[in-house]
Amino acid sequence: MTAAAPVCLALTGASGLAYGLRLLECLLRAERPVQLVYSQAAQIVARQELDLELPSRPAEARAALLARLPGVPAELLQVFGREEWFAPIASGSNPPQAMVVCPCTMGTLAAIAQGLSDNLIERAADVVLKEGRKLILVPRETPFSVLHLENMLRLARAGAVILPPSPGFYQRPQSVAEIVDFVVARVLDQLQVPHRLLAPWGEGR
C-alpha cells in the first residue's frame, strides 16, 4: 500500500490557532502525514488563546502534540524548526503534496506574496508555489486593507487558495468547536481529505 503524500502545515501568530490545531488533528486521524512548522508568535497565541504551551524545540513540541492526540501513529507527524533549512519542505526536490498556513498572519501572507524566504514557513510556501503544488492560506484579519487585498490577489493569481475563516451558520452550530469544524472542513475539502465534520450541502436534512 502506497503511503499518503504529506501535507505541510504552518501555524503563524494570527488569532485562531484553534483552526490550525483542529486541522492537524483531522489530518493525522485521516492518516495523512503532516510536516509541521510554526512561528514564535504562534507559540504566544497558543498560550493566550488555548492555554497551550508549544515548546520551542521541535522534538518537545512533537511529543506534546502527540500526547494531546491519543491513538495517532507517531510516525505521521514531523515537526521542524523555523530555521531548519535541511528540512525536506525547504527544497523543490522533495516538496509536500500541499501546504496550509492556518492561521495566516498578514505579515506571512505579504512575505509569501513577495517571494521572500526568510524562514522555513516562507521558504516552504515558495517551494510549493514554484513546484505547482496546492498552497492554502487561511488569513485571519478584519477588516482587510488595500495592501492585504492586493497581496491576496497576487497570491491567487499565482495559484494559491485564499480561504478566510468565514463560518457559515446554516448548520446551526451549537458551540465554538462546531464553528471551528466548519472552517476546517473547507480546508479538508480543498485537500480532498474525507471527513465527517459536517454534512455536505443538500445532505443530512
PyMOL commands that set and color helices and strands:
alter all, ss='L'
color gray80, all
select helices_A, chain A and resi 17-29+40-50+58-68+74-76+88-90+106-113+120-130+146-158+176-191
alter helices_A, ss='H'
color red, helices_A
select strands_A, chain A and resi 7-11+34-38+77-80+98-104+134-139+161-162
alter strands_A, ss='S'
color yellow, strands_A
deselect
rebuild
show_as cartoon
